[in-house]
Amino acid sequence: MLGARATLAALAITVLAVGGCANRRVERIDPNSVTDLSGRWNDADSRLVANALITQSLEGRWAADYAAANGGNTPTVIVGEFRNRTLEHIPIGTFVRDLERAYITGGTVRVVASREERGEIREERVDQQTNASAETRTRMAREMGARYMLQGDVQAIEDSEGRERVMFYQIDATLIDLETNAKTWVGQHKIKKYIQRRRLTP
């Protein structure tokens, strides 16, 4: 009797699971396609911001000027904090990683590990001094110092009336000389979206 009840319970769970899946359709789409559902910040916005800031930054004179004044050496940058000053959850790391990748692959800028990344790396380096062989352990106090820090923020303004809404985003980025505190480069990108809710049909 207990076995029959267990079988019926398992069957009921299976039916519910299948029924739940039947109400959902999943489709793979191009990651580079623009898909706006809510009108709020999404992956397309992140990609637009990254591309704009990369272009503006690499077209600036700061990297070339540094190389000219330092025997052809490329400048070293550390990416600092990009503050989300909006009320939305915005994954800042997506376009920040794109910026880092563009700097590194372009070859005109070197990027050093962030504060959070350095903590884990330093722990590993200290551990090696005790546990790794002398031939393979990394040396202490050999870190590459950054000359510039890239910082920024994201701000948003929302305006709505009835079924209409406008979302405005402004992303600012600043490159600061760590030795002099001089702002070497300033970039900016703006995004504006118009959202209209459909009327509900009876």
C-alpha positions in Angstrom: 0.0 0.0 0.0 2.8 2.4 0.9 4.6 1.5 -2.3 1.5 2.4 -4.4 1.1 5.7 -2.6 4.8 6.6 -3.2 4.4 5.8 -6.9 1.3 7.9 -7.2 3.0 10.8 -5.4 6.0 10.6 -7.7 3.7 10.5 -10.7 1.9 13.6 -9.5 5.1 15.5 -9.0 6.2 14.5 -12.6 2.9 15.7 -14.1 3.2 19.0 -12.3 6.8 19.5 -13.4 5.9 18.7 -17.0 2.9 21.0 -16.9 5.0 23.8 -15.5 7.6 23.4 -18.3 4.9 23.4 -20.9 4.1 27.1 -20.1 7.6 28.2 -20.8 9.5 28.4 -24.0 13.3 28.9 -24.1 15.1 30.0 -27.3 18.7 30.7 -27.9 19.3 34.1 -29.6 22.3 36.1 -30.8 24.1 37.6 -27.7 24.7 40.7 -29.8 21.0 41.3 -30.7 19.1 44.1 -29.0 16.3 42.8 -26.8 14.4 45.3 -24.7 11.7 43.9 -22.5 11.3 46.4 -19.6 13.0 49.4 -21.0 15.5 49.4 -18.1 19.3 48.8 -18.3 20.2 45.6 -20.1 23.1 43.9 -22.0 22.7 46.1 -25.1 23.2 49.2 -23.0 26.3 47.7 -21.4 27.7 46.9 -24.8 27.0 50.4 -26.1 28.7 52.0 -23.1 31.7 49.8 -23.4 32.2 50.4 -27.1 31.7 54.2 -26.7 34.2 54.5 -23.8 36.7 52.2 -25.4 36.7 54.3 -28.6 36.9 57.6 -26.8 39.6 56.4 -24.5 41.9 54.9 -27.2 41.4 57.9 -29.4 42.6 60.2 -26.7 46.2 61.5 -26.6 47.0 60.5 -23.1 48.5 57.1 -23.9 50.6 58.4 -26.8 51.8 61.4 -24.7 52.9 59.1 -21.9 54.8 56.8 -24.3 56.5 59.8 -25.9 57.6 61.1 -22.5 58.7 57.7 -21.2 60.9 56.2 -23.9 58.1 54.5 -25.7 56.8 52.6 -22.6 53.1 52.0 -22.5 51.1 53.5 -19.6 49.8 51.2 -16.8 46.1 51.6 -15.7 44.2 50.2 -12.7 40.4 50.2 -12.9 39.0 51.7 -9.8 35.4 51.9 -8.7 32.5 52.6 -11.1 29.6 53.7 -8.8 26.0 52.9 -9.6 24.1 56.0 -8.5 20.8 54.7 -9.9 18.0 52.9 -8.2 18.4 49.9 -10.5 20.7 46.9 -10.2 23.3 47.6 -12.9 26.1 45.0 -13.2 28.9 47.5 -13.7 31.5 44.7 -14.2 30.2 43.8 -17.6 31.4 46.9 -19.4 34.4 47.4 -17.1 35.7 44.0 -18.2 35.2 45.0 -21.8 37.3 48.1 -21.2 40.1 46.1 -19.6 40.0 43.6 -22.5 40.2 46.4 -25.1 43.2 47.9 -23.3 45.1 44.6 -23.1 44.4 43.3 -26.6 45.1 46.7 -28.1 48.6 46.7 -26.7 48.7 50.5 -26.0 47.8 50.2 -22.3 48.8 47.7 -19.6 46.2 46.8 -16.9 47.1 45.8 -13.4 44.9 43.8 -11.0 42.3 45.6 -9.0 42.3 46.0 -5.2 40.0 42.9 -4.8 42.0 40.8 -7.2 45.4 41.7 -5.6 44.2 40.4 -2.2 43.9 36.9 -3.5 47.0 37.1 -5.5 49.1 38.3 -2.6 47.8 35.5 -0.4 48.9 33.0 -3.0 52.3 34.7 -3.3 52.8 34.5 0.5 51.8 30.8 0.5 54.4 30.1 -2.1 57.2 31.4 0.0 56.5 28.5 2.4 55.2 25.7 0.3 56.7 26.1 -3.2 60.2 25.2 -4.3 62.8 27.9 -4.5 63.0 27.5 -8.3 59.3 28.0 -8.9 58.1 30.4 -6.2 57.3 34.0 -7.2 59.4 36.8 -5.7 57.9 39.4 -3.3 57.7 43.1 -3.9 57.8 42.8 -7.7 54.3 44.2 -8.4 53.8 46.6 -11.3 52.5 49.9 -10.1 49.8 51.8 -11.9 50.3 55.3 -13.2 46.6 55.9 -13.9 43.3 55.0 -12.3 40.1 54.8 -14.2 37.0 55.7 -12.2 33.4 56.5 -13.1 29.7 56.4 -12.3 26.3 55.7 -13.8 23.4 58.0 -13.2 19.8 57.7 -14.3 16.7 60.0 -14.7 13.2 58.6 -15.1 10.3 60.6 -16.4 6.8 59.1 -16.8 3.3 60.1 -17.5 0.4 57.7 -17.9 1.5 54.8 -20.2 4.6 56.6 -21.4 8.0 56.6 -19.7 11.5 57.9 -20.6 14.7 56.5 -19.1 17.9 58.5 -19.4 21.3 57.1 -18.4 24.6 59.0 -18.3 27.8 57.2 -17.8 31.0 59.2 -17.0 34.5 57.9 -16.9 37.6 59.7 -15.7 41.3 58.7 -16.0 43.4 60.2 -13.1 47.1 60.5 -12.9 48.0 58.8 -9.6 51.1 60.9 -9.2 49.7 64.3 -9.8 45.9 63.8 -9.3 45.4 65.4 -12.8 42.4 64.3 -14.8 44.1 63.0 -17.9 41.0 61.9 -19.9 37.3 62.2 -19.4 34.7 60.1 -21.3 31.0 60.1 -21.4 28.1 58.2 -23.0 24.4 58.8 -22.8 21.4 56.5 -23.4 17.8 57.6 -23.7 14.9 55.2 -24.1 11.2 55.9 -24.8 8.9 53.2 -23.4 5.2 53.0 -24.1 3.0 50.4 -22.4 0.4 48.8 -24.5 -3.3 49.2 -23.8 -5.0 46.2 -22.3 -7.6 44.8 -24.7 -10.8 43.4 -23.1 
